[in-house]
Amino acid sequence: MLNNLTGWHVLIILAVLVALAVVVLLIVLVALRLGRGSSRAGQPAPGTDPVAALQALAGLRDQGLLSETEYQAKRQELLGRI
């Protein structure tokens, strides 16, 4: 079967493989970018109101995005700013 491949067939197969590699790379990059965004979810921007940050932090905990341990650690840090 492979003996019947012409130069054009080989080029088409290579082009398809390259296109698939690009698609996989893009999917990995998007997944990594989304992962970074979620890791920053519990960290309010510097200079924000600590009370608003505490409320946002509680909301993240209530949504299940932060564990109780993560919530308590960040809460203590924010209370130290008040």
PDB file with SEQRES, HELIX, SHEET and CRYST1 records, atoms N, CA, C and O in Angstrom:
SEQRES   1 A   82  MET LEU ASN ASN LEU THR GLY TRP HIS VAL LEU ILE ILE          
SEQRES   2 A   82  LEU ALA VAL LEU VAL ALA LEU ALA VAL VAL VAL LEU LEU          
SEQRES   3 A   82  ILE VAL LEU VAL ALA LEU ARG LEU GLY ARG GLY SER SER          
SEQRES   4 A   82  ARG ALA GLY GLN PRO ALA PRO GLY THR ASP PRO VAL ALA          
SEQRES   5 A   82  ALA LEU GLN ALA LEU ALA GLY LEU ARG ASP GLN GLY LEU          
SEQRES   6 A   82  LEU SER GLU THR GLU TYR GLN ALA LYS ARG GLN GLU LEU          
SEQRES   7 A   82  LEU GLY ARG ILE                                              
HELIX    1 AA1 LEU A    2  ASN A    4  5                                   3    
HELIX    2 AA2 GLY A    7  SER A   39  1                                  33    
HELIX    3 AA3 PRO A   50  ASP A   62  1                                  13    
HELIX    4 AA4 GLU A   68  ARG A   81  1                                  14    
CRYST1    1.000    1.000    1.000  90.00  90.00  90.00 P 1           1          
ATOM      1  N   MET A   1       0.820  -1.187   0.000  1.00  0.00           N  
ATOM      2  CA  MET A   1       0.000   0.000   0.000  1.00  0.00           C  
ATOM      3  C   MET A   1       0.870   1.261   0.000  1.00  0.00           C  
ATOM      4  O   MET A   1       0.587   2.207  -0.735  1.00  0.00           O  
ATOM      5  N   LEU A   2       1.910   1.278   0.807  1.00  0.00           N  
ATOM      6  CA  LEU A   2       2.774   2.456   0.849  1.00  0.00           C  
ATOM      7  C   LEU A   2       3.621   2.599  -0.407  1.00  0.00           C  
ATOM      8  O   LEU A   2       4.139   3.681  -0.684  1.00  0.00           O  
ATOM      9  N   ASN A   3       3.767   1.521  -1.168  1.00  0.00           N  
ATOM     10  CA  ASN A   3       4.553   1.592  -2.399  1.00  0.00           C  
ATOM     11  C   ASN A   3       3.860   2.427  -3.467  1.00  0.00           C  
ATOM     12  O   ASN A   3       4.515   2.908  -4.392  1.00  0.00           O  
ATOM     13  N   ASN A   4       2.561   2.606  -3.359  1.00  0.00           N  
ATOM     14  CA  ASN A   4       1.793   3.340  -4.366  1.00  0.00           C  
ATOM     15  C   ASN A   4       1.751   4.842  -4.110  1.00  0.00           C  
ATOM     16  O   ASN A   4       1.159   5.573  -4.904  1.00  0.00           O  
ATOM     17  N   LEU A   5       2.362   5.329  -3.022  1.00  0.00           N  
ATOM     18  CA  LEU A   5       2.313   6.754  -2.704  1.00  0.00           C  
ATOM     19  C   LEU A   5       3.215   7.547  -3.651  1.00  0.00           C  
ATOM     20  O   LEU A   5       4.373   7.193  -3.878  1.00  0.00           O  
ATOM     21  N   THR A   6       2.658   8.617  -4.192  1.00  0.00           N  
ATOM     22  CA  THR A   6       3.447   9.512  -5.036  1.00  0.00           C  
ATOM     23  C   THR A   6       3.938  10.678  -4.186  1.00  0.00           C  
ATOM     24  O   THR A   6       3.603  10.786  -3.007  1.00  0.00           O  
ATOM     25  N   GLY A   7       4.734  11.545  -4.796  1.00  0.00           N  
ATOM     26  CA  GLY A   7       5.231  12.721  -4.076  1.00  0.00           C  
ATOM     27  C   GLY A   7       4.111  13.591  -3.537  1.00  0.00           C  
ATOM     28  O   GLY A   7       4.213  14.124  -2.432  1.00  0.00           O  
ATOM     29  N   TRP A   8       3.038  13.739  -4.310  1.00  0.00           N  
ATOM     30  CA  TRP A   8       1.903  14.563  -3.869  1.00  0.00           C  
ATOM     31  C   TRP A   8       1.217  13.954  -2.658  1.00  0.00           C  
ATOM     32  O   TRP A   8       0.812  14.671  -1.743  1.00  0.00           O  
ATOM     33  N   HIS A   9       1.087  12.659  -2.650  1.00  0.00           N  
ATOM     34  CA  HIS A   9       0.460  11.998  -1.510  1.00  0.00           C  
ATOM     35  C   HIS A   9       1.263  12.236  -0.228  1.00  0.00           C  
ATOM     36  O   HIS A   9       0.703  12.509   0.834  1.00  0.00           O  
ATOM     37  N   VAL A  10       2.558  12.129  -0.354  1.00  0.00           N  
ATOM     38  CA  VAL A  10       3.433  12.333   0.806  1.00  0.00           C  
ATOM     39  C   VAL A  10       3.311  13.775   1.299  1.00  0.00           C  
ATOM     40  O   VAL A  10       3.236  14.009   2.505  1.00  0.00           O  
ATOM     41  N   LEU A  11       3.290  14.738   0.385  1.00  0.00           N  
ATOM     42  CA  LEU A  11       3.148  16.140   0.776  1.00  0.00           C  
ATOM     43  C   LEU A  11       1.814  16.396   1.472  1.00  0.00           C  
ATOM     44  O   LEU A  11       1.761  17.138   2.454  1.00  0.00           O  
ATOM     45  N   ILE A  12       0.749  15.795   0.978  1.00  0.00           N  
ATOM     46  CA  ILE A  12      -0.568  15.972   1.594  1.00  0.00           C  
ATOM     47  C   ILE A  12      -0.573  15.373   2.995  1.00  0.00           C  
ATOM     48  O   ILE A  12      -1.102  15.978   3.928  1.00  0.00           O  
ATOM     49  N   ILE A  13       0.005  14.202   3.146  1.00  0.00           N  
ATOM     50  CA  ILE A  13       0.060  13.567   4.468  1.00  0.00           C  
ATOM     51  C   ILE A  13       0.878  14.420   5.432  1.00  0.00           C  
ATOM     52  O   ILE A  13       0.475  14.600   6.581  1.00  0.00           O  
ATOM     53  N   LEU A  14       2.007  14.945   4.994  1.00  0.00           N  
ATOM     54  CA  LEU A  14       2.826  15.807   5.841  1.00  0.00           C  
ATOM     55  C   LEU A  14       2.089  17.088   6.220  1.00  0.00           C  
ATOM     56  O   LEU A  14       2.184  17.542   7.360  1.00  0.00           O  
ATOM     57  N   ALA A  15       1.358  17.673   5.279  1.00  0.00           N  
ATOM     58  CA  ALA A  15       0.605  18.897   5.563  1.00  0.00           C  
ATOM     59  C   ALA A  15      -0.472  18.626   6.612  1.00  0.00           C  
ATOM     60  O   ALA A  15      -0.686  19.445   7.505  1.00  0.00           O  
ATOM     61  N   VAL A  16      -1.144  17.493   6.510  1.00  0.00           N  
ATOM     62  CA  VAL A  16      -2.177  17.144   7.492  1.00  0.00           C  
ATOM     63  C   VAL A  16      -1.547  16.935   8.869  1.00  0.00           C  
ATOM     64  O   VAL A  16      -2.099  17.383   9.874  1.00  0.00           O  
ATOM     65  N   LEU A  17      -0.406  16.265   8.924  1.00  0.00           N  
ATOM     66  CA  LEU A  17       0.268  16.051  10.208  1.00  0.00           C  
ATOM     67  C   LEU A  17       0.718  17.365  10.843  1.00  0.00           C  
ATOM     68  O   LEU A  17       0.601  17.545  12.056  1.00  0.00           O  
ATOM     69  N   VAL A  18       1.226  18.274  10.030  1.00  0.00           N  
ATOM     70  CA  VAL A  18       1.642  19.583  10.546  1.00  0.00           C  
ATOM     71  C   VAL A  18       0.424  20.350  11.061  1.00  0.00           C  
ATOM     72  O   VAL A  18       0.488  20.967  12.125  1.00  0.00           O  
ATOM     73  N   ALA A  19      -0.678  20.319  10.321  1.00  0.00           N  
ATOM     74  CA  ALA A  19      -1.899  21.002  10.761  1.00  0.00           C  
ATOM     75  C   ALA A  19      -2.392  20.423  12.083  1.00  0.00           C  
ATOM     76  O   ALA A  19      -2.807  21.175  12.965  1.00  0.00           O  
ATOM     77  N   LEU A  20      -2.354  19.118  12.232  1.00  0.00           N  
ATOM     78  CA  LEU A  20      -2.774  18.494  13.490  1.00  0.00           C  
ATOM     79  C   LEU A  20      -1.861  18.902  14.644  1.00  0.00           C  
ATOM     80  O   LEU A  20      -2.330  19.143  15.756  1.00  0.00           O  
ATOM     81  N   ALA A  21      -0.568  18.978  14.381  1.00  0.00           N  
ATOM     82  CA  ALA A  21       0.368  19.395  15.419  1.00  0.00           C  
ATOM     83  C   ALA A  21       0.089  20.828  15.861  1.00  0.00           C  
ATOM     84  O   ALA A  21       0.170  21.133  17.051  1.00  0.00           O  
ATOM     85  N   VAL A  22      -0.235  21.705  14.923  1.00  0.00           N  
ATOM     86  CA  VAL A  22      -0.554  23.094  15.259  1.00  0.00           C  
ATOM     87  C   VAL A  22      -1.821  23.165  16.100  1.00  0.00           C  
ATOM     88  O   VAL A  22      -1.874  23.922  17.070  1.00  0.00           O  
ATOM     89  N   VAL A  23      -2.832  22.395  15.749  1.00  0.00           N  
ATOM     90  CA  VAL A  23      -4.080  22.385  16.508  1.00  0.00           C  
ATOM     91  C   VAL A  23      -3.832  21.892  17.933  1.00  0.00           C  
ATOM     92  O   VAL A  23      -4.340  22.479  18.889  1.00  0.00           O  
ATOM     93  N   VAL A  24      -3.058  20.820  18.080  1.00  0.00           N  
ATOM     94  CA  VAL A  24      -2.750  20.305  19.419  1.00  0.00           C  
ATOM     95  C   VAL A  24      -1.975  21.341  20.228  1.00  0.00           C  
ATOM     96  O   VAL A  24      -2.246  21.523  21.415  1.00  0.00           O  
ATOM     97  N   LEU A  25      -1.034  22.006  19.615  1.00  0.00           N  
ATOM     98  CA  LEU A  25      -0.261  23.043  20.296  1.00  0.00           C  
ATOM     99  C   LEU A  25      -1.166  24.182  20.768  1.00  0.00           C  
ATOM    100  O   LEU A  25      -1.027  24.658  21.895  1.00  0.00           O  
ATOM    101  N   LEU A  26      -2.072  24.613  19.927  1.00  0.00           N  
ATOM    102  CA  LEU A  26      -2.999  25.678  20.312  1.00  0.00           C  
ATOM    103  C   LEU A  26      -3.887  25.250  21.469  1.00  0.00           C  
ATOM    104  O   LEU A  26      -4.148  26.041  22.375  1.00  0.00           O  
ATOM    105  N   ILE A  27      -4.350  24.019  21.447  1.00  0.00           N  
ATOM    106  CA  ILE A  27      -5.185  23.522  22.550  1.00  0.00           C  
ATOM    107  C   ILE A  27      -4.398  23.515  23.854  1.00  0.00           C  
ATOM    108  O   ILE A  27      -4.925  23.904  24.896  1.00  0.00           O  
ATOM    109  N   VAL A  28      -3.160  23.083  23.811  1.00  0.00           N  
ATOM    110  CA  VAL A  28      -2.325  23.064  25.017  1.00  0.00           C  
ATOM    111  C   VAL A  28      -2.085  24.481  25.524  1.00  0.00           C  
ATOM    112  O   VAL A  28      -2.157  24.720  26.729  1.00  0.00           O  
ATOM    113  N   LEU A  29      -1.803  25.420  24.635  1.00  0.00           N  
ATOM    114  CA  LEU A  29      -1.565  26.802  25.052  1.00  0.00           C  
ATOM    115  C   LEU A  29      -2.803  27.422  25.683  1.00  0.00           C  
ATOM    116  O   LEU A  29      -2.698  28.129  26.686  1.00  0.00           O  
ATOM    117  N   VAL A  30      -3.969  27.166  25.110  1.00  0.00           N  
ATOM    118  CA  VAL A  30      -5.213  27.694  25.686  1.00  0.00           C  
ATOM    119  C   VAL A  30      -5.457  27.073  27.056  1.00  0.00           C  
ATOM    120  O   VAL A  30      -5.854  27.774  27.987  1.00  0.00           O  
ATOM    121  N   ALA A  31      -5.227  25.774  27.191  1.00  0.00           N  
ATOM    122  CA  ALA A  31      -5.423  25.110  28.478  1.00  0.00           C  
ATOM    123  C   ALA A  31      -4.478  25.673  29.534  1.00  0.00           C  
ATOM    124  O   ALA A  31      -4.878  25.865  30.682  1.00  0.00           O  
ATOM    125  N   LEU A  32      -3.237  25.936  29.161  1.00  0.00           N  
ATOM    126  CA  LEU A  32      -2.292  26.514  30.113  1.00  0.00           C  
ATOM    127  C   LEU A  32      -2.701  27.922  30.510  1.00  0.00           C  
ATOM    128  O   LEU A  32      -2.593  28.297  31.678  1.00  0.00           O  
ATOM    129  N   ARG A  33      -3.164  28.693  29.560  1.00  0.00           N  
ATOM    130  CA  ARG A  33      -3.587  30.066  29.866  1.00  0.00           C  
ATOM    131  C   ARG A  33      -4.796  30.067  30.790  1.00  0.00           C  
ATOM    132  O   ARG A  33      -4.875  30.886  31.706  1.00  0.00           O  
ATOM    133  N   LEU A  34      -5.742  29.155  30.559  1.00  0.00           N  
ATOM    134  CA  LEU A  34      -6.909  29.052  31.430  1.00  0.00           C  
ATOM    135  C   LEU A  34      -6.503  28.584  32.821  1.00  0.00           C  
ATOM    136  O   LEU A  34      -7.078  29.019  33.819  1.00  0.00           O  
ATOM    137  N   GLY A  35      -5.534  27.716  32.886  1.00  0.00           N  
ATOM    138  CA  GLY A  35      -5.050  27.244  34.175  1.00  0.00           C  
ATOM    139  C   GLY A  35      -4.422  28.350  34.990  1.00  0.00           C  
ATOM    140  O   GLY A  35      -4.616  28.415  36.204  1.00  0.00           O  
ATOM    141  N   ARG A  36      -3.678  29.213  34.347  1.00  0.00           N  
ATOM    142  CA  ARG A  36      -3.073  30.344  35.055  1.00  0.00           C  
ATOM    143  C   ARG A  36      -4.127  31.295  35.575  1.00  0.00           C  
ATOM    144  O   ARG A  36      -3.990  31.819  36.680  1.00  0.00           O  
ATOM    145  N   GLY A  37      -5.155  31.526  34.821  1.00  0.00           N  
ATOM    146  CA  GLY A  37      -6.228  32.427  35.262  1.00  0.00           C  
ATOM    147  C   GLY A  37      -6.931  31.918  36.493  1.00  0.00           C  
ATOM    148  O   GLY A  37      -7.268  32.705  37.378  1.00  0.00           O  
ATOM    149  N   SER A  38      -7.165  30.619  36.575  1.00  0.00           N  
ATOM    150  CA  SER A  38      -7.859  30.085  37.738  1.00  0.00           C  
ATOM    151  C   SER A  38      -6.965  30.080  38.967  1.00  0.00           C  
ATOM    152  O   SER A  38      -7.477  30.148  40.084  1.00  0.00           O  
ATOM    153  N   SER A  39      -5.647  30.003  38.805  1.00  0.00           N  
ATOM    154  CA  SER A  39      -4.767  30.007  39.974  1.00  0.00           C  
ATOM    155  C   SER A  39      -4.699  31.395  40.605  1.00  0.00           C  
ATOM    156  O   SER A  39      -4.338  31.520  41.775  1.00  0.00           O  
ATOM    157  N   ARG A  40      -5.033  32.416  39.864  1.00  0.00           N  
ATOM    158  CA  ARG A  40      -5.026  33.777  40.394  1.00  0.00           C  
ATOM    159  C   ARG A  40      -6.380  34.185  40.946  1.00  0.00           C  
ATOM    160  O   ARG A  40      -6.524  35.300  41.446  1.00  0.00           O  
ATOM    161  N   ALA A  41      -7.363  33.322  40.872  1.00  0.00           N  
ATOM    162  CA  ALA A  41      -8.726  33.699  41.244  1.00  0.00           C  
ATOM    163  C   ALA A  41      -8.834  34.117  42.698  1.00  0.00           C  
ATOM    164  O   ALA A  41      -9.635  34.998  43.010  1.00  0.00           O  
ATOM    165  N   GLY A  42      -8.075  33.532  43.590  1.00  0.00           N  
ATOM    166  CA  GLY A  42      -8.174  33.861  45.004  1.00  0.00           C  
ATOM    167  C   GLY A  42      -7.286  35.002  45.429  1.00  0.00           C  
ATOM    168  O   GLY A  42      -7.234  35.320  46.617  1.00  0.00           O  
ATOM    169  N   GLN A  43      -6.593  35.623  44.518  1.00  0.00           N  
ATOM    170  CA  GLN A  43      -5.664  36.680  44.848  1.00  0.00           C  
ATOM    171  C   GLN A  43      -6.179  38.019  44.321  1.00  0.00           C  
ATOM    172  O   GLN A  43      -6.089  38.292  43.124  1.00  0.00           O  
ATOM    173  N   PRO A  44      -6.712  38.845  45.205  1.00  0.00           N  
ATOM    174  CA  PRO A  44      -7.166  40.151  44.733  1.00  0.00           C  
ATOM    175  C   PRO A  44      -5.991  41.019  44.307  1.00  0.00           C  
ATOM    176  O   PRO A  44      -4.868  40.835  44.775  1.00  0.00           O  
ATOM    177  N   ALA A  45      -6.254  41.944  43.435  1.00  0.00           N  
ATOM    178  CA  ALA A  45      -5.207  42.836  42.938  1.00  0.00           C  
ATOM    179  C   ALA A  45      -4.684  43.701  44.077  1.00  0.00           C  
ATOM    180  O   ALA A  45      -5.448  44.097  44.956  1.00  0.00           O  
ATOM    181  N   PRO A  46      -3.389  43.997  44.067  1.00  0.00           N  
ATOM    182  CA  PRO A  46      -2.835  44.852  45.105  1.00  0.00           C  
ATOM    183  C   PRO A  46      -3.515  46.212  45.101  1.00  0.00           C  
ATOM    184  O   PRO A  46      -3.833  46.757  44.044  1.00  0.00           O  
ATOM    185  N   GLY A  47      -3.735  46.752  46.291  1.00  0.00           N  
ATOM    186  CA  GLY A  47      -4.345  48.069  46.406  1.00  0.00           C  
ATOM    187  C   GLY A  47      -5.863  48.045  46.406  1.00  0.00           C  
ATOM    188  O   GLY A  47      -6.491  49.104  46.446  1.00  0.00           O  
ATOM    189  N   THR A  48      -6.475  46.856  46.361  1.00  0.00           N  
ATOM    190  CA  THR A  48      -7.933  46.794  46.397  1.00  0.00           C  
ATOM    191  C   THR A  48      -8.407  46.907  47.839  1.00  0.00           C  
ATOM    192  O   THR A  48      -7.634  46.729  48.780  1.00  0.00           O  
ATOM    193  N   ASP A  49      -9.687  47.204  47.991  1.00  0.00           N  
ATOM    194  CA  ASP A  49     -10.308  47.313  49.305  1.00  0.00           C  
ATOM    195  C   ASP A  49     -10.310  45.942  49.978  1.00  0.00           C  
ATOM    196  O   ASP A  49     -10.857  44.993  49.418  1.00  0.00           O  
ATOM    197  N   PRO A  50      -9.708  45.812  51.174  1.00  0.00           N  
ATOM    198  CA  PRO A  50      -9.650  44.508  51.833  1.00  0.00           C  
ATOM    199  C   PRO A  50     -11.028  43.925  52.140  1.00  0.00           C  
ATOM    200  O   PRO A  50     -11.209  42.708  52.085  1.00  0.00           O  
ATOM    201  N   VAL A  51     -11.996  44.777  52.462  1.00  0.00           N  
ATOM    202  CA  VAL A  51     -13.344  44.290  52.771  1.00  0.00           C  
ATOM    203  C   VAL A  51     -13.984  43.693  51.512  1.00  0.00           C  
ATOM    204  O   VAL A  51     -14.599  42.629  51.569  1.00  0.00           O  
ATOM    205  N   ALA A  52     -13.836  44.376  50.390  1.00  0.00           N  
ATOM    206  CA  ALA A  52     -14.363  43.850  49.131  1.00  0.00           C  
ATOM    207  C   ALA A  52     -13.635  42.571  48.749  1.00  0.00           C  
ATOM    208  O   ALA A  52     -14.238  41.634  48.226  1.00  0.00           O  
ATOM    209  N   ALA A  53     -12.332  42.539  49.014  1.00  0.00           N  
ATOM    210  CA  ALA A  53     -11.558  41.342  48.706  1.00  0.00           C  
ATOM    211  C   ALA A  53     -12.013  40.168  49.565  1.00  0.00           C  
ATOM    212  O   ALA A  53     -12.073  39.038  49.080  1.00  0.00           O  
ATOM    213  N   LEU A  54     -12.338  40.421  50.844  1.00  0.00           N  
ATOM    214  CA  LEU A  54     -12.850  39.361  51.718  1.00  0.00           C  
ATOM    215  C   LEU A  54     -14.186  38.831  51.206  1.00  0.00           C  
ATOM    216  O   LEU A  54     -14.433  37.626  51.230  1.00  0.00           O  
ATOM    217  N   GLN A  55     -15.035  39.728  50.751  1.00  0.00           N  
ATOM    218  CA  GLN A  55     -16.324  39.300  50.210  1.00  0.00           C  
ATOM    219  C   GLN A  55     -16.132  38.470  48.947  1.00  0.00           C  
ATOM    220  O   GLN A  55     -16.806  37.457  48.760  1.00  0.00           O  
ATOM    221  N   ALA A  56     -15.224  38.889  48.088  1.00  0.00           N  
ATOM    222  CA  ALA A  56     -14.947  38.138  46.864  1.00  0.00           C  
ATOM    223  C   ALA A  56     -14.347  36.775  47.200  1.00  0.00           C  
ATOM    224  O   ALA A  56     -14.670  35.773  46.563  1.00  0.00           O  
ATOM    225  N   LEU A  57     -13.482  36.745  48.195  1.00  0.00           N  
ATOM    226  CA  LEU A  57     -12.860  35.505  48.628  1.00  0.00           C  
ATOM    227  C   LEU A  57     -13.902  34.527  49.160  1.00  0.00           C  
ATOM    228  O   LEU A  57     -13.857  33.335  48.859  1.00  0.00           O  
ATOM    229  N   ALA A  58     -14.838  35.042  49.951  1.00  0.00           N  
ATOM    230  CA  ALA A  58     -15.915  34.191  50.476  1.00  0.00           C  
ATOM    231  C   ALA A  58     -16.766  33.651  49.327  1.00  0.00           C  
ATOM    232  O   ALA A  58     -17.203  32.501  49.362  1.00  0.00           O  
ATOM    233  N   GLY A  59     -16.997  34.477  48.318  1.00  0.00           N  
ATOM    234  CA  GLY A  59     -17.759  34.022  47.154  1.00  0.00           C  
ATOM    235  C   GLY A  59     -17.050  32.893  46.424  1.00  0.00           C  
ATOM    236  O   GLY A  59     -17.689  31.935  45.988  1.00  0.00           O  
ATOM    237  N   LEU A  60     -15.734  33.000  46.288  1.00  0.00           N  
ATOM    238  CA  LEU A  60     -14.962  31.937  45.639  1.00  0.00           C  
ATOM    239  C   LEU A  60     -15.025  30.640  46.445  1.00  0.00           C  
ATOM    240  O   LEU A  60     -15.115  29.550  45.880  1.00  0.00           O  
ATOM    241  N   ARG A  61     -14.977  30.772  47.764  1.00  0.00           N  
ATOM    242  CA  ARG A  61     -15.088  29.587  48.612  1.00  0.00           C  
ATOM    243  C   ARG A  61     -16.471  28.964  48.489  1.00  0.00           C  
ATOM    244  O   ARG A  61     -16.600  27.744  48.396  1.00  0.00           O  
ATOM    245  N   ASP A  62     -17.505  29.802  48.489  1.00  0.00           N  
ATOM    246  CA  ASP A  62     -18.879  29.303  48.382  1.00  0.00           C  
ATOM    247  C   ASP A  62     -19.131  28.611  47.043  1.00  0.00           C  
ATOM    248  O   ASP A  62     -19.943  27.689  46.963  1.00  0.00           O  
ATOM    249  N   GLN A  63     -18.442  29.050  46.003  1.00  0.00           N  
ATOM    250  CA  GLN A  63     -18.579  28.427  44.683  1.00  0.00           C  
ATOM    251  C   GLN A  63     -17.758  27.146  44.566  1.00  0.00           C  
ATOM    252  O   GLN A  63     -17.861  26.428  43.571  1.00  0.00           O  
ATOM    253  N   GLY A  64     -16.943  26.862  45.579  1.00  0.00           N  
ATOM    254  CA  GLY A  64     -16.129  25.664  45.558  1.00  0.00           C  
ATOM    255  C   GLY A  64     -14.810  25.832  44.817  1.00  0.00           C  
ATOM    256  O   GLY A  64     -14.128  24.848  44.532  1.00  0.00           O  
ATOM    257  N   LEU A  65     -14.448  27.074  44.501  1.00  0.00           N  
ATOM    258  CA  LEU A  65     -13.200  27.321  43.784  1.00  0.00           C  
ATOM    259  C   LEU A  65     -11.996  27.379  44.711  1.00  0.00           C  
ATOM    260  O   LEU A  65     -10.858  27.247  44.262  1.00  0.00           O  
ATOM    261  N   LEU A  66     -12.240  27.577  46.001  1.00  0.00           N  
ATOM    262  CA  LEU A  66     -11.179  27.580  47.002  1.00  0.00           C  
ATOM    263  C   LEU A  66     -11.530  26.579  48.092  1.00  0.00           C  
ATOM    264  O   LEU A  66     -12.693  26.441  48.470  1.00  0.00           O  
ATOM    265  N   SER A  67     -10.523  25.886  48.592  1.00  0.00           N  
ATOM    266  CA  SER A  67     -10.750  24.993  49.730  1.00  0.00           C  
ATOM    267  C   SER A  67     -10.849  25.852  50.988  1.00  0.00           C  
ATOM    268  O   SER A  67     -10.502  27.033  50.977  1.00  0.00           O  
ATOM    269  N   GLU A  68     -11.324  25.247  52.064  1.00  0.00           N  
ATOM    270  CA  GLU A  68     -11.435  25.979  53.330  1.00  0.00           C  
ATOM    271  C   GLU A  68     -10.057  26.407  53.823  1.00  0.00           C  
ATOM    272  O   GLU A  68      -9.914  27.491  54.389  1.00  0.00           O  
ATOM    273  N   THR A  69      -9.054  25.580  53.618  1.00  0.00           N  
ATOM    274  CA  THR A  69      -7.688  25.909  54.035  1.00  0.00           C  
ATOM    275  C   THR A  69      -7.153  27.106  53.256  1.00  0.00           C  
ATOM    276  O   THR A  69      -6.568  28.020  53.837  1.00  0.00           O  
ATOM    277  N   GLU A  70      -7.355  27.096  51.933  1.00  0.00           N  
ATOM    278  CA  GLU A  70      -6.913  28.221  51.106  1.00  0.00           C  
ATOM    279  C   GLU A  70      -7.651  29.499  51.503  1.00  0.00           C  
ATOM    280  O   GLU A  70      -7.063  30.578  51.574  1.00  0.00           O  
ATOM    281  N   TYR A  71      -8.944  29.352  51.757  1.00  0.00           N  
ATOM    282  CA  TYR A  71      -9.757  30.509  52.147  1.00  0.00           C  
ATOM    283  C   TYR A  71      -9.236  31.116  53.450  1.00  0.00           C  
ATOM    284  O   TYR A  71      -9.054  32.330  53.541  1.00  0.00           O  
ATOM    285  N   GLN A  72      -8.996  30.269  54.463  1.00  0.00           N  
ATOM    286  CA  GLN A  72      -8.553  30.771  55.765  1.00  0.00           C  
ATOM    287  C   GLN A  72      -7.186  31.444  55.672  1.00  0.00           C  
ATOM    288  O   GLN A  72      -6.955  32.471  56.310  1.00  0.00           O  
ATOM    289  N   ALA A  73      -6.282  30.874  54.883  1.00  0.00           N  
ATOM    290  CA  ALA A  73      -4.947  31.454  54.740  1.00  0.00           C  
ATOM    291  C   ALA A  73      -5.029  32.839  54.095  1.00  0.00           C  
ATOM    292  O   ALA A  73      -4.403  33.786  54.571  1.00  0.00           O  
ATOM    293  N   LYS A  74      -5.787  32.952  53.032  1.00  0.00           N  
ATOM    294  CA  LYS A  74      -5.916  34.240  52.340  1.00  0.00           C  
ATOM    295  C   LYS A  74      -6.692  35.234  53.199  1.00  0.00           C  
ATOM    296  O   LYS A  74      -6.404  36.430  53.180  1.00  0.00           O  
ATOM    297  N   ARG A  75      -7.674  34.741  53.950  1.00  0.00           N  
ATOM    298  CA  ARG A  75      -8.470  35.600  54.830  1.00  0.00           C  
ATOM    299  C   ARG A  75      -7.571  36.240  55.894  1.00  0.00           C  
ATOM    300  O   ARG A  75      -7.677  37.435  56.169  1.00  0.00           O  
ATOM    301  N   GLN A  76      -6.685  35.429  56.488  1.00  0.00           N  
ATOM    302  CA  GLN A  76      -5.766  35.962  57.486  1.00  0.00           C  
ATOM    303  C   GLN A  76      -4.847  37.033  56.897  1.00  0.00           C  
ATOM    304  O   GLN A  76      -4.548  38.040  57.538  1.00  0.00           O  
ATOM    305  N   GLU A  77      -4.411  36.791  55.667  1.00  0.00           N  
ATOM    306  CA  GLU A  77      -3.550  37.770  55.002  1.00  0.00           C  
ATOM    307  C   GLU A  77      -4.305  39.084  54.769  1.00  0.00           C  
ATOM    308  O   GLU A  77      -3.764  40.168  54.989  1.00  0.00           O  
ATOM    309  N   LEU A  78      -5.547  38.975  54.327  1.00  0.00           N  
ATOM    310  CA  LEU A  78      -6.342  40.184  54.076  1.00  0.00           C  
ATOM    311  C   LEU A  78      -6.697  40.910  55.368  1.00  0.00           C  
ATOM    312  O   LEU A  78      -6.707  42.141  55.401  1.00  0.00           O  
ATOM    313  N   LEU A  79      -6.989  40.168  56.428  1.00  0.00           N  
ATOM    314  CA  LEU A  79      -7.298  40.799  57.718  1.00  0.00           C  
ATOM    315  C   LEU A  79      -6.082  41.533  58.263  1.00  0.00           C  
ATOM    316  O   LEU A  79      -6.227  42.521  58.983  1.00  0.00           O  
ATOM    317  N   GLY A  80      -4.897  41.066  57.932  1.00  0.00           N  
ATOM    318  CA  GLY A  80      -3.677  41.748  58.356  1.00  0.00           C  
ATOM    319  C   GLY A  80      -3.503  43.108  57.704  1.00  0.00           C  
ATOM    320  O   GLY A  80      -2.785  43.960  58.227  1.00  0.00           O  
ATOM    321  N   ARG A  81      -4.158  43.321  56.560  1.00  0.00           N  
ATOM    322  CA  ARG A  81      -4.068  44.605  55.863  1.00  0.00           C  
ATOM    323  C   ARG A  81      -4.999  45.662  56.448  1.00  0.00           C  
ATOM    324  O   ARG A  81      -4.800  46.859  56.238  1.00  0.00           O  
ATOM    325  N   ILE A  82      -6.009  45.218  57.178  1.00  0.00           N  
ATOM    326  CA  ILE A  82      -7.008  46.174  57.710  1.00  0.00           C  
ATOM    327  C   ILE A  82      -6.453  46.883  58.925  1.00  0.00           C  
ATOM    328  O   ILE A  82      -7.134  47.722  59.516  1.00  0.00           O  
TER     329      ILE A  82                                                      
END                                                                             
